[in-house]
């Protein structure tokens, strides 16, 4: 995502290209969490989902507020965590607890959100942008890496159809049909989960402090965050002799409102331990440098951010072509 909040266009997708050319930015995440929903832990514990399921309501006549009201009244049958349309991303249930949207065993594994059907070219592009950004936002929030599940039943980004196909518990196929027919209607080309995943990955790799559509809630709307400029990396390093003076984070410190800290003991840290660096962030105002890295090259390895003082970068390693990712909005 560039400084204006645009995403990388994909030639294979008319929708994604339109989103980029129109410089569409996602809506803000707003919190309307209702206390009446049940609070049951995911299979690995509270606050430990394993991915995100993308739904679609299959109702061409409803609005986002109609859908939310209906779900609150009928949650014993089913409910999801959030709703998305062309202008809203609304959390209605606490994503730290499971929802009842795909049956067993998927409910115990995934955050789930619904898309409301929209009826214009612009609205569909905005909704897809919101849905993809929100998916990436959730992956960042829970320390998950993008991995498309639709083709093999393994990963972090799922359609309801993929859950039904690979895990069971449902016979639904959304949002595949909605994407296909609406894409053809307004863009002359059916939209696919592959193209949606490309957009998710683009947002995810943009680093969320660059998104003008920052997450907000009544508790965080006025929180100030730092602007950061990001540069892609492909290099290695080690933990420095001073690493214990600093902390591990899920984002550059104070560049995002939903910060998480991790202890060094939780990752088996030691002086000289090898790390694999994939991103660098420099705070625009302070000039301080931060690195994002993993402790292994395994697919799905958890990513962490740490201040540069905790890291010795391997000067002999090759740095990837490093396009500047962009800087953040001033507030979240």
MITI-25620 format. One record per residue (C-alpha): residue in three letters; x, y, z; residue number from 1. Coordinates in Angstrom, 2 decimals. Example, Ala and Ser with C-alpha at 12.3 -4.5 7.8 and 13.67 -1.06 7.14 Angstrom:
<rs>
   type        px        py        pz   seq
    Ala     12.30     -4.50      7.80     1
    Ser     13.67     -1.06      7.14     2
</rs>
This chain:
<rs>
   type        px        py        pz   seq
    Unk      0.00      0.00      0.00     1
    Unk      1.40      3.35     -0.98     2
    Unk      1.25      6.56      0.95     3
    Unk     -2.16      7.33     -0.45     4
    Unk     -3.49      4.02      0.80     5
    Unk     -3.62      2.30     -2.61     6
    Unk     -3.02     -1.39     -3.08     7
    Unk     -0.99     -3.28     -5.61     8
    Unk     -3.03     -3.90     -8.76     9
    Unk     -3.22     -7.43    -10.13    10
    Unk     -3.57     -7.65    -13.88    11
    Unk     -5.70    -10.78    -13.58    12
    Unk     -8.37     -9.00    -11.57    13
    Unk    -10.50     -6.15    -12.89    14
    Unk    -11.84     -5.57     -9.37    15
    Unk     -8.43     -5.33     -7.72    16
    Unk     -7.15     -3.08    -10.49    17
    Unk    -10.17     -0.81    -10.06    18
    Unk     -9.57     -0.61     -6.31    19
    Unk     -5.99      0.46     -6.97    20
    Unk     -6.78      2.91     -9.77    21
    Unk     -9.54      4.59     -7.75    22
    Unk     -7.30      4.73     -4.67    23
    Unk    -10.02      3.12     -2.58    24
    Unk     -9.19      3.01      1.11    25
    Unk    -10.94      0.69      3.56    26
    Unk    -13.52      1.78      6.10    27
    Unk    -12.64      2.09      9.75    28
    Unk    -13.32     -0.87     12.01    29
    Unk    -16.00      0.14     14.49    30
    Unk    -16.91     -1.76     17.61    31
    Unk    -20.54     -2.59     18.37    32
    Unk    -19.87     -5.70     20.43    33
    Unk    -22.97     -7.11     22.05    34
    Unk    -22.54     -8.74     25.45    35
    Unk    -25.30    -11.26     24.81    36
    Unk    -23.26    -13.54     22.55    37
    Unk    -21.85    -16.69     24.18    38
    Unk    -18.16    -16.64     25.09    39
    Unk    -16.55    -19.98     24.30    40
    Unk    -12.82    -20.48     23.80    41
    Unk    -11.28    -21.59     20.51    42
    Unk     -9.82    -25.09     20.55    43
    Unk     -6.38    -23.72     21.46    44
    Unk     -7.71    -21.21     23.97    45
    Unk     -9.18    -17.72     24.30    46
    Unk     -7.75    -15.29     21.77    47
    Unk     -6.18    -18.06     19.67    48
    Unk     -8.04    -18.37     16.35    49
    Unk     -6.24    -20.13     13.50    50
    Unk     -7.58    -18.14     10.57    51
    Unk    -10.46    -16.16      9.07    52
    Unk    -13.61    -17.34      7.29    53
    Unk    -15.18    -15.05      4.70    54
    Unk    -18.99    -15.30      4.40    55
    Unk    -21.73    -13.64      2.37    56
    Unk    -25.33    -13.28      3.55    57
    Unk    -27.08    -14.50      0.35    58
    Unk    -29.82    -11.92      0.93    59
    Unk    -30.02     -9.27     -1.83    60
    Unk    -32.54     -7.15      0.07    61
    Unk    -30.99     -6.69      3.50    62
    Unk    -28.82     -3.97      4.99    63
    Unk    -25.93     -4.34      7.38    64
    Unk    -28.06     -3.11     10.27    65
    Unk    -30.91     -5.49      9.40    66
    Unk    -28.44     -8.35      9.40    67
    Unk    -26.93     -7.37     12.74    68
    Unk    -30.35     -7.04     14.37    69
    Unk    -31.44    -10.40     12.98    70
    Unk    -28.29    -12.11     14.23    71
    Unk    -28.67    -10.76     17.74    72
    Unk    -32.25    -12.04     17.81    73
    Unk    -31.32    -15.46     16.45    74
    Unk    -27.82    -16.10     17.74    75
    Unk    -28.80    -19.50     19.15    76
    Unk    -28.99    -20.69     15.54    77
    Unk    -25.87    -18.95     14.25    78
    Unk    -23.76    -15.82     14.60    79
    Unk    -20.52    -14.36     13.27    80
    Unk    -18.07    -11.86     14.68    81
    Unk    -18.46     -9.01     12.22    82
    Unk    -20.28     -7.56      9.21    83
    Unk    -18.88     -5.76      6.18    84
    Unk    -20.52     -3.74      3.42    85
    Unk    -19.36     -0.93      1.12    86
    Unk    -18.96      1.63      3.91    87
    Unk    -18.73     -0.31      7.17    88
    Unk    -16.67     -2.88      9.04    89
    Unk    -18.58     -3.55     12.26    90
    Unk    -17.49     -5.93     15.02    91
    Unk    -20.50     -7.32     16.87    92
    Unk    -18.91    -10.21     18.81    93
    Unk    -15.59    -10.45     20.61    94
    Unk    -13.15    -12.10     18.20    95
    Unk    -11.23    -13.62     21.11    96
    Unk    -14.08    -16.13     21.43    97
    Unk    -15.48    -18.47     18.80    98
    Unk    -18.61    -17.80     16.73    99
    Unk    -21.22    -20.20     15.33   100
    Unk    -21.01    -19.65     11.58   101
    Unk    -19.65    -22.82      9.95   102
    Unk    -20.47    -25.66     12.32   103
    Unk    -18.07    -28.21     13.79   104
    Unk    -15.07    -28.19     13.68   105
    Unk    -14.57    -24.80     11.99   106
    Unk    -16.30    -22.76     14.66   107
    Unk    -13.55    -23.61     17.13   108
    Unk    -10.83    -22.49     14.73   109
    Unk    -11.72    -19.28     12.91   110
    Unk    -12.79    -15.66     13.21   111
    Unk    -15.80    -15.23     10.90   112
    Unk    -17.41    -12.27      9.17   113
    Unk    -20.31    -11.72      6.76   114
    Unk    -20.49     -9.51      3.69   115
    Unk    -23.83     -7.90      2.89   116
    Unk    -24.81     -7.96     -0.79   117
    Unk    -24.32     -4.61     -2.55   118
    Unk    -25.64     -3.37     -5.88   119
    Unk    -23.23     -1.14     -7.81   120
    Unk    -19.75     -1.26     -9.27   121
    Unk    -18.34      1.17     -6.74   122
    Unk    -20.08     -0.47     -3.80   123
    Unk    -18.78     -3.92     -4.71   124
    Unk    -15.21     -2.64     -5.07   125
    Unk    -15.44     -0.85     -1.72   126
    Unk    -16.90     -3.92     -0.04   127
    Unk    -14.20     -6.21     -1.40   128
    Unk    -11.57     -3.71     -0.28   129
    Unk    -13.10     -3.61      3.21   130
    Unk    -13.33     -7.40      3.42   131
    Unk     -9.76     -8.00      2.26   132
    Unk     -8.33     -5.30      4.52   133
    Unk    -10.28     -6.63      7.50   134
    Unk     -9.04    -10.16      6.81   135
    Unk     -5.46     -8.90      6.78   136
    Unk     -6.15     -6.85      9.91   137
    Unk     -7.32     -9.97     11.76   138
    Unk     -4.28    -11.95     10.62   139
    Unk     -2.03     -9.21     11.97   140
    Unk     -4.02     -8.99     15.18   141
    Unk     -3.57    -12.68     15.98   142
    Unk     -0.03    -13.12     14.68   143
    Unk     -1.06    -15.22     11.66   144
    Unk      0.47    -15.19      8.18   145
    Unk     -1.63    -15.21      4.99   146
    Unk     -2.09    -18.69      3.55   147
    Unk     -4.90    -19.47      1.11   148
    Unk     -6.90    -22.50      2.23   149
    Unk     -9.34    -22.85     -0.66   150
    Unk     -7.10    -24.99     -2.83   151
    Unk     -5.87    -27.52     -0.25   152
    Unk     -7.84    -27.08      2.98   153
    Unk     -4.83    -25.76      4.87   154
    Unk     -4.19    -22.14      5.73   155
    Unk     -5.48    -19.01      7.40   156
    Unk     -7.77    -17.45      4.75   157
    Unk    -10.92    -19.51      4.12   158
    Unk    -14.16    -19.13      2.22   159
    Unk    -17.23    -20.78      3.75   160
    Unk    -17.12    -23.11      0.74   161
    Unk    -13.60    -24.25      1.63   162
    Unk    -14.63    -24.99      5.22   163
    Unk    -17.58    -27.06      3.99   164
    Unk    -15.42    -28.90      1.46   165
    Unk    -12.43    -29.72      3.64   166
    Unk    -13.72    -29.69      7.20   167
    Unk    -17.46    -30.37      6.89   168
    Unk    -20.07    -29.04      9.26   169
    Unk    -21.90    -27.16      6.51   170
    Unk    -22.91    -27.36      2.85   171
    Unk    -22.63    -23.62      2.10   172
    Unk    -20.53    -22.27     -0.77   173
    Unk    -20.38    -18.54     -0.04   174
    Unk    -18.99    -16.10     -0.96   175
    Unk    -17.92    -17.79     -4.20   176
    Unk    -21.19    -17.40     -6.11   177
    Unk    -21.71    -13.82     -4.99   178
    Unk    -18.19    -12.86     -6.00   179
    Unk    -18.55    -14.51     -9.39   180
    Unk    -21.94    -13.10    -10.38   181
    Unk    -21.36     -9.61     -9.00   182
    Unk    -17.93     -9.37    -10.58   183
    Unk    -19.35    -10.36    -13.96   184
    Unk    -22.27     -7.93    -13.60   185
    Unk    -20.21     -4.84    -12.84   186
    Unk    -16.71     -5.64    -14.12   187
    Unk    -17.30     -8.12    -16.93   188
    Unk    -15.24    -10.70    -15.07   189
    Unk    -16.13    -13.00    -12.21   190
    Unk    -14.26    -12.25     -8.99   191
    Unk    -12.56    -15.24     -7.33   192
    Unk    -11.15    -16.24     -3.97   193
    Unk     -7.70    -16.35     -5.59   194
    Unk     -8.04    -12.68     -6.49   195
    Unk     -9.46    -11.86     -3.06   196
    Unk     -6.47    -13.58     -1.48   197
    Unk     -4.13    -11.49     -3.63   198
    Unk     -5.76     -8.38     -2.24   199
    Unk     -5.54     -9.71      1.33   200
    Unk     -1.83    -10.36      0.84   201
    Unk     -1.30     -6.88     -0.59   202
    Unk     -2.93     -5.26      2.44   203
    Unk     -1.14     -7.57      4.86   204
    Unk      2.27     -6.79      3.41   205
    Unk      1.58     -3.06      3.41   206
    Unk      1.91     -3.00      7.22   207
    Unk     -1.15     -1.65      8.87   208
    Unk      0.28      1.55     10.14   209
    Unk      0.21      2.67      6.50   210
    Unk     -3.52      2.12      6.13   211
    Unk     -5.56      5.29      6.21   212
    Unk     -8.49      3.17      7.35   213
    Unk     -7.11      2.61     10.79   214
    Unk     -8.89      0.48     13.33   215
    Unk    -10.87      2.49     15.82   216
    Unk    -13.26      2.07     18.70   217
    Unk    -14.66      4.26     21.43   218
    Unk    -11.65      3.37     23.55   219
    Unk     -8.97      3.97     20.91   220
    Unk    -10.28      6.58     18.51   221
    Unk     -8.21      9.37     19.99   222
    Unk     -5.01      7.36     20.41   223
    Unk     -2.05      8.88     18.58   224
    Unk      0.33      6.57     16.74   225
    Unk      3.68      7.06     15.04   226
    Unk      4.20      7.30     11.30   227
    Unk      6.53      4.63      9.97   228
    Unk      8.15      4.06      6.58   229
    Unk      8.64      0.40      5.70   230
    Unk     11.17     -1.30      3.43   231
    Unk     11.03     -4.94      2.37   232
    Unk     14.01     -7.03      3.44   233
    Unk     15.36    -10.49      2.74   234
    Unk     18.30    -10.96      5.04   235
    Unk     19.42    -12.68      8.20   236
    Unk     20.80    -11.60     11.53   237
    Unk     21.24    -12.57     15.16   238
    Unk     19.99    -11.37     18.51   239
    Unk     22.44     -8.87     19.95   240
    Unk     24.06     -8.98     23.37   241
    Unk     21.63     -6.22     24.41   242
    Unk     18.41     -7.86     23.25   243
    Unk     17.03     -8.29     26.78   244
    Unk     16.85     -4.48     27.14   245
    Unk     13.99     -4.47     24.62   246
    Unk     10.71     -6.27     23.97   247
    Unk      9.13     -8.22     21.15   248
    Unk      5.95     -6.82     19.56   249
    Unk      3.40     -7.75     16.91   250
    Unk      3.98     -4.37     15.21   251
    Unk      6.42     -1.50     15.42   252
    Unk      5.87     -0.09     18.89   253
    Unk      3.22      2.67     18.95   254
    Unk      2.60      2.38     15.20   255
    Unk     -0.67      0.53     15.75   256
    Unk     -3.37      0.66     18.39   257
    Unk     -3.78     -3.08     19.02   258
    Unk     -0.26     -3.75     20.27   259
    Unk      0.85     -7.04     21.78   260
    Unk      4.07     -7.70     23.68   261
    Unk      5.89    -11.03     23.85   262
    Unk      8.55    -12.17     26.28   263
    Unk     11.91    -13.33     24.98   264
    Unk     11.57    -16.50     27.03   265
    Unk      8.46    -17.42     25.03   266
    Unk     10.60    -17.72     21.88   267
    Unk     13.64    -19.39     23.46   268
    Unk     15.81    -16.34     22.83   269
    Unk     19.56    -16.24     23.43   270
    Unk     22.45    -14.03     22.41   271
    Unk     23.46    -14.87     18.86   272
    Unk     20.27    -16.74     18.00   273
    Unk     19.66    -16.58     14.25   274
    Unk     16.74    -14.59     12.86   275
    Unk     15.28    -14.16      9.37   276
    Unk     14.48    -10.51      8.64   277
    Unk     11.72     -9.64      6.13   278
    Unk     10.86     -6.00      6.86   279
    Unk     12.35     -2.81      8.28   280
    Unk     10.43      0.13      9.71   281
    Unk     11.85      3.59     10.37   282
    Unk      9.78      6.00     12.44   283
    Unk      9.39      9.20     10.45   284
    Unk      9.61     11.56     13.40   285
    Unk     11.98      9.80     15.78   286
    Unk     14.18      8.18     13.11   287
    Unk     14.41      4.92     15.08   288
    Unk     14.70      1.63     13.20   289
    Unk     12.73     -1.58     13.82   290
    Unk     12.95     -5.01     12.22   291
    Unk     10.36     -7.71     11.55   292
    Unk     11.69    -11.26     11.64   293
    Unk     10.98    -14.93     12.24   294
    Unk     13.06    -17.53     14.05   295
    Unk     12.75    -20.12     11.30   296
    Unk     12.08    -20.41      7.59   297
    Unk      9.13    -22.75      8.10   298
    Unk      5.86    -21.82      6.43   299
    Unk      3.65    -20.04      8.94   300
    Unk      6.53    -19.12     11.26   301
    Unk      5.38    -16.40     13.63   302
    Unk      6.64    -12.89     12.91   303
    Unk      7.89    -10.42     15.51   304
    Unk      9.03     -6.80     15.57   305
    Unk     11.90     -5.54     17.70   306
    Unk     13.91     -2.35     18.03   307
    Unk     17.18     -2.37     16.08   308
    Unk     19.21     -2.45     19.30   309
    Unk     18.05     -6.03     19.82   310
    Unk     19.27     -7.13     16.40   311
    Unk     22.59     -7.60     14.63   312
    Unk     21.88     -7.53     10.89   313
    Unk     24.06     -9.77      8.75   314
    Unk     25.93     -7.28      6.58   315
    Unk     27.04    -10.00      4.15   316
    Unk     23.52    -11.17      3.39   317
    Unk     21.63    -10.05      0.32   318
    Unk     18.88     -7.48      0.84   319
    Unk     15.87     -7.88     -1.42   320
    Unk     14.72     -5.18     -3.79   321
    Unk     13.18     -2.92     -1.25   322
    Unk     10.33     -0.73     -2.33   323
    Unk      9.28      1.61      0.44   324
    Unk      5.95      0.44      1.73   325
    Unk      4.62      3.75      3.09   326
    Unk      3.93      5.71      6.19   327
    Unk      1.10      5.58      8.63   328
    Unk     -1.78      7.87      9.31   329
    Unk     -1.30     10.11     12.30   330
    Unk     -4.13      8.71     14.38   331
    Unk     -5.88      5.43     14.89   332
</rs>
